[in-house]
Amino acid sequence: MAAVTLRKVAKAYGAIKVIHDVDLAIPDRAFAVLVGPSGCGKSTLLRMIAGLEDMSAGEVVIAGKVVNDLSPADRDIAMVFQSYALYPHMTVAENMGFHLRLTRVAREERDKRVAKVAESLGLTPYLKRYPRELSGGQRQRVAMGRAIVREPQVFLFDEPLSNLDANLRIQMRAEIKSLQHRLNTTTIYVTHDQIEAMTLADIIVVMREGRIEQMGSPLEVYDRPLNAFVAGFIGSPPMNLIEGVLGRSFVDAQGLRLPVPPPAVGREGQRVIYGVRPGALELAKGGDGTIPSRIEVIEPTGDEILVHVLAGNTRLHVALSGRPSLAIDEPISLKPRTGSVHLFDAASGIRLEAV
């Protein structure tokens, strides 16, 4: 078993605390993704799990064993970095087998493991090449292969796809997901790209300023964000968040009456943040419960159209499926789908309820 548990893990640089008493339990064989904006502490947390960064407080437990005092080499983990970190003077085969050679694995066994992993990653034709002779995607596969041949208890990935172009990122995401499914090894993956997080994770851990804001399955975090930060961070395009005052069946926001279907939550007069995802706004014919708007920008993306509208003094993002005929400056009416409105307390940002 290789569950990973963090108990009150903290990190401070002098008087500045960057990781705040984090508790986290990742089950054996799970694929957990740490996601959050740049500077939120996710890479620092990963490096503390790996033993590459000292902790100020707390415990890291891997497979039931506290590893605080163990070196990175003794923690039975393998890490894949953003920069690939390949040795330029070594061939692909030598890079992949380097750690096995250091740990005195027999040559025959080493070659066998390298060959097996190279075949699974499509690297067999490149085993005699040097890193400079490979594309970015091939180098990333070599870095992954070097980690896999070690057969560790835990894989750690630190933004491994950020240097790749968009198409290659999609391809490599699928390869990493498939690989983790085949190997069944506990995996912790860091990214600032929430689409990457949604597509890869069994468990998403959303971080902000050194704290965990929410942890759950991708759909749990997407459908029921615990606060306005998570609501605005998870999802692309992001959720529309509008501050206003709660009425009986609406939110009064900057001259708009935004519909809140019953049963309403909160109290009348409470300052709230009204949230609705772009894909949950639909074209309507007007009348009660609709949001009058004017089109400012139209962005066709293929299967859907992203429309930026001005509703009163508020700009909203709307994602419409199909190819409706629309024009700049055209007046339209929008209506949230039933069950798609989220309300958060304006002062604390904490979720009131989805209604």
N, C-alpha and C positions, 0 to 999 in steps of 0.2 A: 504494500500500500504506500502511496506517495502523496498523501494529502499535504497541503501547505497551509500552515496557520500562523498568523501574525497576532501577537498579544501586546497591546499598548506600545506599539513601535513608534518611536519618535526620533526626529533628527533636528539638531540645532547647530547653527554656525554662530558661536558666541551667544549673544542675547537674542539672536533672530531664530525663531523656531519655524522650520519649513515643513515638517511632518508632525502632525498633532495626534499622538496616542492612537494610532490606527489599529483597530481590531478587524481581522479579515480571516475567513475560513474558506479555502478552496478545496473541494472534495477531490479524492483520487480520480485521475483520468479526465477531469474536467478541462475545458478550454475556457479560461478566464481572460477577459480583455480589460485592461486598465485604460480608461479614456478620460480626456479632459483637455482644457486649453493649455497652451504652452506655459510652463512655469508652475503647473499645479502640483508637481511633486511625484508624478507617476514614474518617471525614469529613476529618480532617486530611490523610490520604494523598491523598484525592481533590482537596482544595484545593491541595496541592502539585503535582499533575499539571496542574491548571488554571492554576497560577501565582498563585493568590490567597493562598498561604502560602509564606513563604521556607523553604528547606531549610537544615538545618545541615550536611549532607553528602550526597554521592551525585549521580546523574545521572537525569534524566527524558529519555527518547528517544521521540519521536513520528515515525512514518514514517521511521525511520532517521536523524533529526536530533536532536542534543542541544538541548533547548529551555530549559535552565536560565536563560539570560540573556535570554530572550524575554518580553515582557509577555503577559498573558492574551489580549489582542486579537490578538497575532501568532502564537499557537500553533495557530490553526485548529481550535479546539474550541468547543463550545457546551454550556452548563451549565443544568440545570433544578433549581431550588431547592425546598425544602419549602414556602417561604412564597409561591411563585408569582412575587413581585417584579414585578408588573405596574404600569405607570404609570396611576394612577387618572384622570388628565385626558385620557388617550388612548383612542380607540376600540379595539376588537379588531383591526381592520385596521391601525391606526397602531402598536399594540403589536407586532404580528407583523412589521411592515415597518421597525421603528425602526432596527435595526442595518444593514439594507440602505441606508436613507437616510443614515446616518452614513458609510458606506463609498462613498457617491455612486453606488450602482447606479441606472441610469436608471429614471425613473418607470414607464414601460411594462413593463419587465422586473420591477420591484418588484411592481407590481400583479398581474402574471401569476403570479409565484411565490407571493404571498400567497393568491391565489384558489385555486391548485392545492392548496396545503397545507391551506387551510380546508376545501376539499371533502373531502379524505381524512380529516380529523378531525371531520367533521360540524359545522363551525363557520360555514358559509356564511350561514345565517339570522341570525347574531349579529355580523357584521362591523362593523355601525354602532353596536353597543351598547358601553357602558362596563363596566369590571370590576365595579362595584357592582351592575350589572343581571344578573349571571351567577351560576349556582350554583357550588359548590366544584369539581365535576367539570369544568364548562365552563371555569372559570379555569385549571385544571390543563392542559386541552387547549390553551388559548391559550398558556400558558408553553411547552408542548411545541412548538406551532406556531412560536413565535418562534425556538426553537432550530433547527427543521427547515429553515426558509426560508433559513438561512445556508449550508446544505449543507456542514457542517464535516467534517473528517476523523474526529473523535471526538465522541461524545455523552457527557456526564457527568451523572448523576442523583444528587442528594443527598436521600435519603428523600422523594421527591416525593409519596408517597401517604399519609403519616402523618397528615395533617389530614382525611382523608376517612373517611366511615362505612364499615362492613364491606362492604356490598353494592357500593358504588361502588368500593371498593378492588379487588374481584374484577373488576369491569368494566374498570377502568383498567389492571389488570395485563394483561388480554387485549389491550387496545388497544396497550399499549407493546410487548408481545411481537410482535404482528402488524406493528406499525410498523417495528420493528427488522428483521424478516424481509424486509419490502418494500424498505427503504432499504439494507440490507446494509452498515450503517455500524458501525464498532467502537464498542461501548457499554460504559461502566463505571458500575455502579449500586450505590449504597450503601443498605443497610437494616439494621435490627436484627431484622427479621421473617424468621425462617428459612423460613417457608412461602412468602413472597414470593421469597426466594432460590431455593428449590427449583423453583418454577414458572417463573421467568423465565430462569434462567441456562443458558448452555452450560458456563460455568466458574464454580464457587463458590470464593471465597477466604475461608476462615474465619480471623478475627483474634482475638487476645487480648493485651491489654497491649502494643500496639504491635508485635506480631510475627505472622507468618503461621503458623498451626498446621497448616493443610492446604489444598491446592489440588487440584481435580479436577472431574470432571463431577458433577452432583447425585447420581446413583446411586452413583458411586464413594465419595463422601464419606459417604453414608447407609449403604451396605452394608459399607464397610471403613474406619471411622473410625480414624485413626492413634493417637489417644490418648483418654483418658477425657473430657477437656474437649469435644472434638468430638462424641463419642458422646452426651454429655448435652445438648449445645446443638442439634444438628441432629436434628429430628424432633419432632412434636407429636401426642400427648403425648411428653415426653422419654423416652429410654431409662431403664429401671430399672438403677441402679448400686448394687451391694451389696458392701461390703468383707468379705473372709473369708480363709481359709487353704485352699490347694489340696491336695486329697487325690488318690487314684489316679483316681477317676472322679466326683469331686464337689468342691464348695467348701463348707467348713464355715463358715457365716456366722450368727452370733448365734442358735445353736440350730437352724438350718436346714441340711439337706443338699441343696444345689442341684446338680442333675445336670449333669455335663459329659460328653457323649457322646464316645467315642473317635474319632480319636486325640487324646489329651490333650496339652497343651503346658505348658511351665513345669516346675517341679520340685516334688515333694511338700514341703509345709511352707512354700512360698513365699506371702507375703501378696499377694493379688491383688484386683482389682475385677472382680466378675462382672456382665456386662451382658446384658440381654435386653430387646428392645423390647416395648411393651405389646401390639402386634398379633401378636407371636410366641408369646404365652402362650395355651394352649388349655385348655378344660375337659377333665378326665380323670376316670377312675373310681377313682383312688387306687392305692396299691401302690408298688413300687419306682420310683424316678426321678420321683416326683411331689412337688409342693409343697403341703402342707396349708395352707389359708387360711380366713379368715373375712371375709365381706363387710361393709364399713363404710359405703360410699356407692355409690349407683347413679346414673349420669348418662346417660339416654337421649339420643342425638344424632340419631336418625333411622335411618340404615342400620346403625349400630352402637351398642353400649352401652359406655360407659366405666365400669369398675368399680374402685373403690379397695378393696383388701383388706389385711388384716393377716396376714402370714405369720411366725409366731414373733413376734419383736420388730421386724420389718421391714414397712414399708408398700410395697406394689407397685401400679402402675397396670396395668390389663388392658383391652385394647380387643377386644371380642367382636363379631363380625359377626352379622347376623340379630337376632332378638329372643328370646334364651333367657329362660325364666321363672326369675327370681332374686329373692331377698328379703334385706333387711338382716339381719345376724347369721347368715345361712345359711352352714354350712361347705361349702367346695368344695375340689377338688383341681385343681392346675394343672400343665401340663407344657409345657416349651419345645418348639417345633417343631424337628425335626432340622436342624442347620446354622445355628441362629439364636443360639447363645450366643457372646458376645464376652468375652475375658479381657484384662485390662490389669494391668501391674505396679502394685502399690499405692503404691510409693515414687515412681516416676517418672511414673506415669500412662500409660506407653507401651504400645501394643498388643502382646500376645503373639501372638495368632492368633485367628481365628474358628474355632470348632469345632462 
